[in-house]
């Protein structure tokens, strides 16, 4: 049985998905769409399907089972709604929107129509992340600390990254991975309080209006506390999560897990390709009609979006915000 797959957005991250999807038995590429039609044509030539410049036309003409929506944050302009209308299951890269109310409407409509969804929170598909959840369930955990350090994407040449109304800023567009992982590990958040620094990069890059760095303080519904520090001031890339409990420190970074009990330390390096597992889970969920394989669906992604958008609300008003 074939699973017919289409893509809206054929640059950047979409290619990484295509490379993995072609390894999954039964996947057939039937449509490729990008506003730069040359990218769609290139993808169609390599993987198959018909090339389009308008997603409305593709979804009208091409019969597909699933659609991958891999567009920048500002470019969610009805793709999900049309997929729901057509009864097409969809995968959305993070962040799933910049408008929380519109995202919540999409969540409700997808649920009402029985649409199977998945979101691009790829870290959840590491085996070591599941091991962390198993460890946490057995320990007396108190708090979690996240960090996401990087440089300004494309050295400021791709303008939408450094424009708040287009990307939402680093916390919304990039650190969202760490936020999503934190609430996957310790559950839903109850309240947040956020600070930001600015004034460095807006003197360097024309049109730069997002934060230089941010600090997010978190209170979880189950009583845990946590924080996340994010910045583009770094010249490379470094991201990690630390969890502390009674007599135990758990560190997750990249594909590596370290569990330190003071007198005994275990380090595990994962060989799993989490993006392959993410795509395999989505296709399996659709073909079997069983969404339980998916570790982050659209509804879960909306929770992460709410946290990051409300963090910016807190940055502006200087007050804690309920989630």
N, C-alpha and C positions, 0 to 999 in steps of 0.2 A: 504493500500500500504506500503510495506516494504522499508526502506532506509538501504541499505547494507553498513556497515561501516568496514573499516580496519584500523589498527594502525601500524605505523613504529616507533618503540621505545615504550617499554612497562614498563619502570621504572619511578619513580618519578612522574612528573606532569601528565603523561598519565593516571595513575590510577585515579587521581582526575577527569579527563574527562570521563573515563569509568563509574565511579560511577554515574555521572550525566546523561550520555547518556542512561543508562539502565532505567532511569525514564521517558524517552521520548517515547511516543507511536509510534510504527512502526519501531523503531531502531532494526536492527539485526546485530550482530557482526559476520563477515565472515572471517576475517583474522587478525592474530597477528604476528608481526615480531620484533625481537630484535637480535642483534649480540650475546647476551647471550641467547641462545635459551630457556634455562630454564625459563627465565622471560616471554617469549612468550607463552610457554606451560602453565605456571601458569595462565596467563591472559586468555588464551583460555579455560582452565578448568573452570575458574570462570565465564567468560562472554560469551563464545562461539567462534566459528571460528576455523580455522586450524592454527597451529603454524609453523613459518618459522624463519630461521636465515638470509636469504638473501631477501632483499626487491624486487629485480628484479624478483626472482622466484615467490614470492607472487603476485606481480602485473601482472605477466604473466598468472598465473593459476587461480586466484580468481577474480570473477566478483564482483565489488563493485561500489557503487555510490559515496562514499566519502572516503577519506583517511586522517587520522590524522598523521601529521609528528611531532613527539615529540622527537627530537634528540638534543644533545649539539650543540653549534654554529659551531664548526669545522666539524661536521659530516653531513653537507649538501653536499651530493656527488651524486646528480643526481635524488634524490627522486621526487622533484617537476617536473623536466623535464619529467620524465617517466610518472608521473600522467597526465601531459598535453598531452603527446603522446597517452595515453590510454583513454583520455577523462574523467578523474576522477576528480571531484571537490575536493579541499583539504583545510585543516586547518593546519596552521603552528604555532608552538609555537615560541615565541620571544627569541632572535633576529632571524630574518628569514635567516640570512646569515652572513658571515664575509667578503665577497667579493661583493662590491657595484655594480660593473659592471655585475657580474653574476646574482645578485638579480634583476637588472633592465631588464636583458634579460628575466628572468623568468616572470617578471611583463608583459612585452610586449607579450610574447608567450601565457600566460594565457588569456590575453585580446583578442588576435587574435583568440583563439580557443573557446572563450565564457565560460571559466572555472570560476566557482564561487569559490572565495577564502575567507578565514577568517584568521586573525592573533590573537595571544593570548594576546591582550591588554585588559585584563579583566576589568580594572577599569572603562572603558567607559560604562559598563552595569549596574552600580549603578544608581538608580533613582535620588539620590541626585546630581550626576554629571550632569545629564540632567537639574536639577533645577538650578545648577550653571550657565549653559549656558543660561538659560532663564533670570536669574538675570543680567548677563553680558550684554545681548542684550538691557537692559533698563537703564544701568548705564554708567557713564563716567569713564571708566577704564583706568588706567595708566600703572601698572606693575604687574608682577607675580613673586613669589619666590618659588622655590621648594627645598626640602631637601630629601636626602635618606641616612640614617645612618644605618650601620649594622656592623657585625663582619665578619672576614674572613670565607667564607663558609666551613663548615666541618673542621674548625680549620686547614685548609691547607692540609688535608689528601686526598681530591679529587683534584688531581694535575691540571686537565684542567682548573679549576676556576682561578688558580693563574698563568697561563701561557698565555701570551698575544696572541700568534698565535692560541691558542685553544679557548679562551673565549672572547678575545677582551678587557678584563678588566671590572671593576665594572660598569663603565658608559655604556658600550655597552651591558653587559649581564644582569644587574639588574636595574640600574637607568633608563634604557630604558623605564620602565613603567611610570616614572614621566615625562620624556621628551615627550612621546607620549601623556600623559594627558595635558601637557602644550600647545602643538600645537593643541590639540582637542578643548581646551577652548578659545585660542586667535588667532588661525589661523596659517598659514604657517610662517616659519622663513625666514629671508632675509640674516642674517649674524650672525656668532658666533665668540667668542674669548674665549679660554680656557687656564687654568693653571692647573698644577698638583703638588703634593708633593710626594716624594718617599724617600726611604732610611731607613725606619723603619722595614718593614716586610721582606725585602730581607735579613736581618740579622737574622731573626727568622725562616723563612721557606725556605727550600732548593728548588731552582728552581723558586722562586717568582720573576716575572719580570713585574708586572703591577703596576699601581699607588696605593699609599696609600690613597690619596684623590684627589678630583678635583673640580674646580670651572668653571662653564660654564656661560658665559655672552651671552645674546640673544637679537637680534634686530628682531622684527616681521615686516612682510610686511605691516601690518595695523598701524604701528607706536608705538606699545607697546614695552616695554623693559622688560627684566627678567633675572633671574639667577637661577642656580641650584648648590647646594653644595652636594657632595657625598663623603662618606668615609667608609672604613672598620675598622676604629679605634675604633668604638663603640662596646660595648660588647653585646648589645641587638639588637633591631630593632626599627627604628622610621622613618616614611616617611610622608610628608605633602606637601600641596600646599597652599600658601597664595596669594590672589589677592586684590590689593588696588585700589580703585577708589575715586571719590569725595564723602566724607562723608560715605564711606562704606569699611569695611574690610571683606573679605570672606575667611574662613579657611576650607580646606578639609583635613581630616585625617582618613584613614581607612574607616569605615562605618559612619563617623560623619561629619556633616556640621554645621558650626557656621557662622552666618551672624550678624556682629556687626556694628550698626549705631551710636555708641557712647552712646546715651541715651536709646537704645533699642537693645537687643541681643536675637537672636533666635537660638536654637540648635536643630538639627534634627538627629536622629539616624536611619539609614536604616536597614530594616530587609530582604532586597533582597539578594539572593545568586547570585552574579554577574556571577560566572562561569556557573551556571545552565542557566542563561539568555543568556549567550554567546553561549553555545552549542545549546540551543533551537532556537536561531536566525539563526544559521548556518544551522541546519537541516531544518528549515522552509524555508529558502532561497533556498535550493536545491530542496526540494519537490515541491515548488510553482514556481521555476524558477525565483525568484525575489530577487536579491542581496541587495535590499534596507533595509532589516532587519539587515544587518551586519554593525556594527559601526566602524570596522577597518578591511579592506581587505588587500590583499598582497601589493597593490600599496601604501596604507597609511603606512603600516609597513616599506616599503622601504624609505619613507620620514624620519621616525624615525631613521632607520639605517644610512641614509646619515648624519643626524645631529650628531649622536654619533661618527661615524667614522671620520667625518671632524673635530670634536672637538679634537680628538687625533692628527690630522694633525696640528691643531693650537697649541696644547701643544708642539709639536716638533719644529715647525718653529717660534713660538713666534709672530705670526701675525693673524689678523682676517681672517676668511675664509667665502666666499660667499657660500650660500646653492644653 
